[in-house]
Amino acid sequence: MEKVEQSGSRLAWLDTLRVMAGVSILMMHAASGPDGQPFPSIEPDGRALTVILNTIFYTARTELFMCISLFVLLRSQDRKCRPYGETTASYARRLLVPFAFWVCVYAAGNMFKGWNLGYSQYLWRDWQYTEEWLGYFLLGDVKLHMHFLPTLFALVLMYPVYRIAIRYPWLGLLAIPLILGRHELNQYVYSNFYEDKTAVQYLIRASRIVTCTAYGFVAAACWGILKRAPSLWIRRAIMWTMIVGFVGLASIKGMQAVAIIETGNWQYNYPNAWIANLAMPAMLFVIVMLAPIPWPAWISRLAPYSFGIYLVHPLALDICLIVVGKEVTNPSLYVVCKMAFTLAFSIALTVFLSRQKYLAWTVGLGGMHTSKAKGVDRQRPLGAVPAGTATQSA
């Protein structure tokens, strides 16, 4: 088989996906009311735009970040294998240390928000319990998005298992039963442990980790495909198969959006919508990887900040809530302004932190204890590709 052609210093398509993931998660969280709901007290016409925006951005969720990060790890290990302990220790520093920092930041931020909105006494009460802090540091439930870091680290620990899909890319199809199995596992947990709320939380997280190995197999299979440089018709056949599947699942999400607009609730139990939520990020990864598109150079300049944008954006959302309050009369204007402010604030804060010698590590762009005279001694950001190893995909 012809080997992969190498040129340049970055994978532009991978940078594109990183930007998509960072921005989409931010926009998805901004496209809701102050209480996180789809404006149930507003008439359907008034909330239609906000629901449509939420549905569009929902296609690139944290699962896309998982595909990206595991792809980079598996590709790097395949090209220059490092010992398991060294690799996992490196990811522990890059994921869990910033995670611990942001848990503390968001715990304090939650208290400040509670003080402003009149419910800080309940947070003080919860802080007296060890269970609450264990949830913060083990489950990442201090903020909704924080679960990603410990979950990704757990997936990284299993990377030797995924590597078999590099040699046998058809094993990427294991993603199908794993994704479908999520619902069955969750149902089993809820049915058998419903009386123990704490047990349910940890078992559901275990279910998420086990089934998210799907993205490890997808990432490994994708690198296996690129590594072999298959013929153009094979690449296009895979890409169009993914596009057809993506459009089919998008139609389910479209019907769910109509139901949300009509009812004013998120319709979490809408038939098969959960399959779309879990499968579309993996499909999007494959489509962008194989699409013969000349991605613009500016994307690669923005991509290193995507992980930081993901980490800091809840600060902007909390500021919006404190400033605006809970009364919203024009959902469309509120959401558009909230998106614009959150994106601008998150980019500005991430860039600022990245330029601080002793804080760049908090957004994945520097080591904690190393610096150079002219700035941060930057480690490779999450999902970045080492220089000189770019691969052309289509």
C-alpha positions, 0 to 999 in steps of 0.5 A: 500500500502507498504510504501517507503523503507528508507535507507542512506542519499541521493537519488543517482538517484536524484544526478545523474540527478542534475549532468546531468543537470548541465553538459549538459547545460554547454556542450550544450552552449559550442557546438556552434561557437563564435557567437552561430551558428553551424558554417555556414561558414564551410562545413557540414562535418566540423560541424557534430561533434559539431552538434551531441554533441549539440543534445545529450546534449540538451536532459537535459535542464533547464526543467530537473532542474525544475523537480528536484527542484520541486520534492525536494520541493514537497517531503519535503512539503509532509513529513513535511508541512511548511507554504506557506509564510515560504516556498516561502520566503526560495526559494526567498532567495535561488533563487532571491538573487543569481540571483540579484548578478549574474545579476550584475556580468554578466552585468559588464562581458558583458561590459568587453566583449564588450570593448574587442570586440569593441561594448561596446558603444552599451551596454552603450547606452542600459544601459540608458534605464530602459527597459533594466534593467527591462529585466535583473532583471525580465526576466533574459535576461542579459545572456541566462541561467539566465531566469531559476531562476525567472521562477523557483521561479514563479513555486515554488509559485504555488506548492500547485496546484501541490500537488494534483498530489501526491494523484492522480499521473495520473494527471502527464499526464497534462504535455501533454496538457501543453507542447503541449499548449506552441506552441499555446500560443506563436503563439497567442502572436506573431500573436497579439502583434508583433508590441510591442516587449516589450509586446511580451517578457513578454507575452512569459515569462508568456506563459513559466511559465504557460506551465512549470507547466507541470514539477510541475505535473510531479514531484508531480506524481513521488513522488506520485508513489515512495511514494506508492512503486508500484509493480516491474512490474508497475515501469518497465512498466512506465519506458519502456513506457518513454524509448520508448517515449524518443527514438521516440522523440530522432529520431526527434532530430536526423533528426533535427541534420541532417538538421542542419548539411546540412544547417548550421542553428539551424532549430528551426522550424523543425517539432515537434522538440520543442515537443522533447525539452520540453518532453525529460527532463521530460521523462529522469527524470522518466527513471533515477528515476525508472532505477534499476542502482547502481549509483556511490557514486562520483556523490553524492559528485559532485551533490551539485556543479551542480547549481553553475556550471550552474550559473558560466559557461557563464564566461568561455564561454566569456573568450573563446570568448575573447581569441580565437576571432570569427575566427575558422577553426577547429570547432571540435577541438574548441568545444572539447577544449571549453567544456573541459575548460568550465567544468574545469573552472566552477567546479574550480570556484564553488568549490572556491566560495563554500569554501568562508564564505561570497560568498558560497551563490552565488552558492547556498551553504551557507547563506549570513549572517551566518558562522561557525568557520570552514567554511560556514554554508551551507544551503541545495543546490538547489535540494538536499535532507535532510539527512536521507530521501533517498528513493529507487526507483527500 
